Amino acid sequence: MKNRTVLSLLLASAMAAALLAVPAQAAEQQPQTPAPYAISADHWSREDFSQEASPEVFTGVYSRELYNAIRQTMLDGTSDTAPAYTMVGKEDYSAVKKLVGRMEGVLRYEHHVPQGFADYWRHLDYYAVSAEMPENYQAPLDFVQPVIEATAEMGDRERVEAFNGYIRTLLAYQKGKTSGVTQTFAPHAGELKAACGSYARALKFLCGAADIPCFTVSSKTHTWNLVYVDGQWLHVDVSANDLSGRNGILLTESYQTGKDQAPEATAFLKELFVPGSTK
């Protein structure tokens, strides 16, 4: 009888302790509410990165404030910390969206609104930038690793030359056709049909994986790349090289075939990727 009483008391104590523990555990599992995010200025960054760049690139919407907002994220590699920001009006938003779209390699740069932005309604022109790798880019990144590793001991010039040749084995030029990064850098039989934009995006992806500054340039009807090697920005047109069967536009200083439709944005991008490179 005595043993039963002791056992009952032990069970009761254990149940009471369990009941007391439940609220604490439940509180631990509840999602945390993001800290309120509010702004009190028309731009902010932890540093004035624009001092490193050529002042001539700051024209119109391509301002020092926009430069600082984007450059901060490029250096942080994320927008999880307090991002730098500026204000971009509705009339300029399309130009800025195109600008950051030209930067995408392995990372995708986009307009970023922090969680918990308490007074966003007051600042609809708020503009910060996120830098994230899309989930579906992991498979292409894994696919190109043998090429990235095989060229790791080369200089950047030789790596870009190798990337140009590699893309030419994967794609075959055909106007109007598209092969995205996830299609180009994946197992497939034969060469995929693709136009100039697909070639340019493929080179951006490979250069991004190799940490080589690279972005796209477009005329009204054509797209190619600018790549930074040997201390200068040089032109690469993988699609033209593939179509002609020779590497006529591979790390050349000038490019006569196409006229850049956004030269101010191009100069701004050069300074974003490599501060001081246009001085």
C-alpha positions in Angstrom: 0.0 0.0 0.0 2.8 2.3 0.9 4.6 1.6 -2.4 1.4 2.5 -4.3 1.1 5.8 -2.5 4.7 6.7 -3.2 4.3 5.7 -6.9 1.1 7.8 -7.2 2.9 10.8 -5.8 5.9 10.4 -8.1 3.5 10.2 -11.2 1.6 13.3 -10.0 4.8 15.2 -9.6 6.0 14.2 -13.1 2.7 15.2 -14.7 2.8 18.6 -13.0 6.3 19.2 -14.1 5.4 18.3 -17.7 2.4 20.6 -17.7 4.5 23.5 -16.4 7.1 22.9 -19.2 4.5 23.0 -22.0 4.0 26.8 -22.1 7.7 27.4 -22.1 8.3 25.0 -25.0 5.4 26.4 -26.9 6.8 29.9 -26.5 10.2 28.8 -27.8 8.6 27.3 -30.9 6.5 30.4 -31.8 7.8 32.3 -34.8 9.6 35.5 -33.9 8.0 38.7 -35.1 10.5 40.8 -37.2 11.7 43.9 -35.4 9.9 47.0 -36.8 11.9 48.6 -39.7 11.5 52.3 -40.1 13.4 55.0 -42.0 14.0 58.7 -41.3 16.1 59.8 -44.2 16.0 59.6 -48.0 19.1 57.4 -48.2 21.4 55.5 -46.0 24.5 53.3 -46.1 27.1 52.3 -43.6 29.8 53.8 -45.9 30.1 56.2 -48.8 31.4 53.7 -51.3 30.9 56.2 -54.1 34.1 58.0 -53.1 36.0 55.0 -54.6 34.3 55.4 -58.0 34.8 57.8 -60.9 32.5 60.8 -60.3 31.7 60.9 -64.0 29.4 57.9 -63.8 27.0 59.6 -61.5 24.4 61.0 -63.8 20.6 61.2 -63.5 19.1 58.2 -61.7 22.6 56.7 -61.5 23.4 58.6 -58.4 25.9 58.2 -55.6 23.0 57.1 -53.3 22.0 54.3 -55.7 25.6 53.3 -56.0 25.9 53.0 -52.2 22.7 51.0 -51.9 23.8 48.4 -54.5 27.4 48.3 -53.5 26.6 47.7 -49.9 24.7 44.6 -50.8 27.4 43.4 -53.2 29.9 43.6 -50.4 27.7 42.1 -47.7 26.6 39.3 -50.0 23.2 39.4 -48.4 20.4 41.8 -47.5 19.7 40.1 -44.1 21.6 42.8 -42.3 20.3 46.3 -42.4 20.5 47.1 -46.1 21.6 50.4 -47.6 18.8 52.2 -49.4 17.9 55.2 -51.5 14.8 56.5 -53.1 13.9 55.6 -56.7 10.8 57.4 -58.2 8.3 55.6 -60.4 9.7 57.4 -63.5 13.1 55.9 -62.9 12.2 52.5 -61.5 12.3 50.7 -64.9 15.9 51.9 -65.6 17.1 50.7 -62.2 15.4 47.4 -62.6 17.1 46.9 -66.0 20.4 47.9 -64.4 20.4 45.3 -61.6 19.0 42.7 -64.1 22.2 43.0 -66.1 24.2 42.1 -63.0 22.8 38.6 -62.5 25.3 35.7 -62.6 25.0 33.1 -59.9 23.3 35.7 -57.7 20.1 37.5 -58.7 19.9 41.1 -57.7 16.4 42.5 -57.0 14.4 45.2 -55.3 14.3 44.3 -51.6 11.8 45.4 -49.0 12.8 44.3 -45.4 10.4 42.5 -43.2 8.6 44.6 -40.6 8.8 47.8 -42.7 6.5 49.8 -40.4 6.0 52.9 -42.5 6.4 51.6 -46.1 3.3 53.5 -47.1 5.2 56.7 -46.5 8.1 55.7 -48.7 6.8 53.9 -51.7 9.9 54.9 -53.6 12.2 53.2 -51.1 14.8 51.1 -52.8 17.2 48.5 -51.4 18.7 45.5 -53.2 18.8 41.8 -52.4 21.4 39.4 -53.6 20.3 35.7 -53.6 21.0 32.6 -55.6 17.7 31.2 -56.9 17.0 27.7 -55.6 16.9 26.3 -59.1 20.5 27.5 -59.8 22.0 25.0 -57.4 21.8 22.2 -60.0 23.5 24.3 -62.8 26.1 25.4 -60.3 26.9 21.7 -59.5 26.9 20.9 -63.2 29.7 23.5 -64.0 31.9 22.7 -61.0 34.2 20.4 -63.1 34.9 23.3 -65.4 35.3 25.8 -62.6 37.7 23.5 -60.8 39.6 22.5 -64.0 40.3 26.2 -64.7 41.0 27.3 -61.1 44.8 27.6 -61.5 44.4 29.7 -64.7 44.5 33.5 -64.9 41.1 35.2 -65.5 41.9 35.8 -69.2 42.5 32.1 -69.7 39.4 31.2 -67.7 37.2 33.4 -69.8 38.6 32.0 -73.0 37.9 28.5 -71.6 34.3 29.5 -70.7 33.8 30.8 -74.2 34.9 27.5 -75.7 32.8 25.5 -73.2 29.6 27.4 -74.0 30.2 26.9 -77.7 30.0 23.1 -77.1 26.7 23.4 -75.3 24.8 25.8 -77.6 24.1 26.3 -81.3 23.0 29.8 -82.5 19.5 30.2 -83.8 17.7 33.4 -83.8 14.6 33.6 -81.6 15.5 30.5 -79.5 16.2 30.6 -75.8 18.1 28.3 -73.5 18.0 29.4 -69.8 20.8 28.7 -67.3 18.9 25.7 -66.0 18.7 24.2 -69.5 22.2 25.1 -70.7 24.0 23.8 -67.7 22.3 20.4 -67.4 22.7 17.0 -69.0 21.4 17.1 -72.6 22.0 15.4 -75.9 23.5 17.6 -78.7 23.7 21.4 -78.7 20.7 23.4 -77.6 19.3 26.1 -79.9 19.8 29.5 -78.5 20.1 33.2 -79.5 22.6 35.8 -78.2 20.9 36.5 -74.8 21.2 32.9 -73.8 25.0 32.9 -74.6 25.5 36.1 -72.6 23.6 34.8 -69.6 25.6 31.6 -69.7 28.9 33.5 -69.6 27.6 35.7 -66.7 26.8 32.5 -64.8 30.2 31.0 -65.3 32.0 34.2 -64.5 29.9 34.6 -61.4 30.9 31.1 -60.3 34.5 32.0 -60.8 34.3 35.5 -59.2 35.2 37.3 -62.4 33.3 40.6 -62.9 30.9 40.3 -65.8 27.6 41.8 -67.0 25.6 42.1 -70.2 25.5 44.9 -72.8 22.7 45.2 -75.4 22.0 47.0 -78.6 18.5 47.1 -80.1 18.9 43.6 -81.5 21.9 42.0 -79.8 23.4 41.1 -76.4 26.9 40.4 -75.4 29.2 40.7 -72.4 31.7 43.0 -70.8 34.3 41.1 -68.6 37.0 42.6 -66.4 40.4 40.9 -66.9 44.0 42.2 -66.9 42.9 45.4 -65.3 40.4 46.5 -68.0 36.9 45.9 -69.3 36.9 43.8 -72.5 34.1 42.7 -74.8 33.1 39.0 -75.3 30.5 37.9 -77.8 30.1 34.2 -77.4 27.2 33.9 -79.8 29.1 35.7 -82.6 32.1 33.6 -82.0 30.0 30.4 -82.2 28.1 31.5 -85.3 31.3 32.6 -87.2 33.3 29.6 -86.1 36.1 31.8 -84.8 36.8 33.8 -81.7 36.7 37.2 -83.4 35.2 39.0 -80.3 36.9 37.4 -77.4 38.4 39.9 -74.9 38.6 42.8 -77.3 38.9 46.4 -76.3 36.4 47.7 -78.8 33.2 46.4 -80.4 31.9 47.8 -83.6 29.0 45.5 -84.4 26.5 46.7 -81.8 25.8 50.1 -80.2 25.2 50.1 -76.5 21.7 51.3 -75.8 22.5 52.3 -72.2 26.0 53.7 -72.0 25.4 55.6 -68.8 24.2 52.5 -67.1 27.1 50.5 -68.5 29.6 53.0 -67.0 27.8 52.9 -63.7 27.9 49.0 -63.7 31.6 49.0 -64.4 32.2 51.1 -61.3 29.8 49.0 -59.2 31.7 45.8 -60.1 35.2 47.3 -60.0 35.4 50.7 -58.3 37.8 53.0 -60.0 37.9 51.0 -63.2 36.8 53.8 -65.5 39.0 56.5 -64.0 
